[in-house]
Amino acid sequence: MLAALIGLAAAAQAQIMNSNTDWHGLQSSGFQWQRGDLFKELCTGQITFTNTGTEAIGNIHYRTYYVSETGVVHENSIIDAVIEKLIQPGQTRQIELEKFLVPVDCQKVGMNIISCEVLPQLTTAPAAAPGPSFPAVMLVDKKEIEVQVRRSADQTPQAAPLPNSNFIVGIDQILNNHDFAAFANYAPARMNYFGHAGASKAWIARDMASDLRTYSWTKTSPDVETYSGWTDGQGLTHESMQEETWAQEAHGRMHHAHCLLTMVRAGKMIQSLELKVLPGKVAARN
């Protein structure tokens, strides 16, 4: 497997371990990461690529990881994440990475580039000589832009901020990793846990341990474009989001479905979690 260490970053400073790696003229630099404001374990990252070759490059496979205090490296997933972006010849482009989990007591994060593809059929002519430089712009989800516009127009100090997808996406990743130690920080003594009313923390821990034995790997792909969130009159936050799920049983059966994940929480404490298969979408299969 073609793999190269791109960066090992601390919260205060990013350190590039190998900036001379070259795949078909693709060079990388400037790997950075930040913790979320509300959900500290859920992190965002960016990396800058420069294409010094003569053909477009894309479909860049990578994995993020973190390093414990004792030096043990933990990959965030056993499945590659993919940057489905084009880097044209002569282009330098900053890419926003998929969100990933890092324990709050860990400050070292890295990124491995696994492979990339040369795409000659998508190559365009190099851009003209650059004019004045401008700061890199991070694309924002249209729904978030609309929320920000509404907040700017309404200067009422009492206006409550609308929820966003960061919290439910973070919980979704914790569930996908069967990480009870992280989940316990957001679980009360009793909660409604995927159809089990009044499930205790001990019951949830046993259920996650059982899933670890049952499945050799699982993956979720959340669709943040479908996110919906609102706060009721009692202060409870109701959130939902569609996602595609995969689960490979240790004995060979594959489950694949399109689902709706719903959550009710009081602040950071989760009161209810539900997962429903959506009719007419991808159904579970052998």
Residue, then its C-alpha position, 0 to 999 in steps of 0.5 A: m500500500l502506498a502510504a506517506l506520513i503527511g503531518l503530525a499536528a499539536a493543537a497550538q502548532a502544526q508540524i509537517m513531517n514529510s513535505n517532499t512526498d510526490w505522487h504524480g506531481l502532487q505535493s502536500s503542505g499545511f495540514q491543520w486541525q481544530r477542535g469544535d466549540l460545542f463538541k470538543e472530540l469532533c475536529t475539523g482539518q484542512i490540508t493544502f495540495t499543489n499539483t506540479g504535474t501536467e495532468a489533473i489529480g483527484n480521488i485522494h484517499y487518506r486516513t486521520y489518526y491520533v497518538s496517545e500519551t504512550g505513543v500508540v497510534h490510533e486510526n480514526s477508521i479502517i476505511d479510507a476517506v476520499i477527497e473527491k476534488l480536482i487539483q489541476p496542473g499548476q494549481t494550489r488548493q486548500i481542502e477541507l477534510e471530513k470531520f474526525l474524532v480526537p479524545v480531549d486528552c490527546q493533542k497529537v494528530g496526523m494524516n496518512i495519504i494512501s493513494c491518488e488518481v491521475l485524471p487526464q480526461l478532466t485536465t484543463a489548461p493551466a490558469a493564467a498568471p495569478g493576480p492579487s492574492f486573496p485569503a482562502v475561502m472555506l465553503v459553508d453549507k447553504k443552510e448555515i449561510e441562511v442561518q447567519v443571514r437571519r442572525s445578522a438581520d435580527q439583532t435582538p439580544q434574547a434571540a436563541p442560536l439555532p442548533n447545527s449538525n456538529f453535535i449529532v455528527g459527533i455522536d454518530q461517529i462515537l456510535n460508529n466506533h462503539d466508543f462507550a467511554a466517549f458516549a458516557n460523557y453525554a448519557p444520563a443515568r437512563m435514556n431511550y436508546f434505539g428502542h430500549a426505554g430507560a436503558s442504563k449506562a451499564w446496559i448501553a456499555r454491554d450493547m456496544a461491547s456486543d456490537l464489537r464482537t458481532y461486527s468486524w467493521t461498521k461505517t456511517s456516511p451522514d448527509v448533513e444537507t438533510y439535517s434538521g434541528w429545533t428547540d421546543g418550549q421546554g428547552l429540549t433540542h430535537e435533531s435529525m439527519q439522514e445517513e447511509t450505513w454499512a455493517q459487516e458481520a464477523h461471519g460474513r453478512m453485510h448490512h447496508a441501509h439508508c436511515l434517519l437518525t433522530m436525537v433529543r437532548a437537554g444541552k449535551m445530555i442525550q435523552s433519546l436516540e432512534l434509527k429508522v430505515l427509510p422506505g424506498k431507500v437502500a435496504a439491508r442485504n446479504 
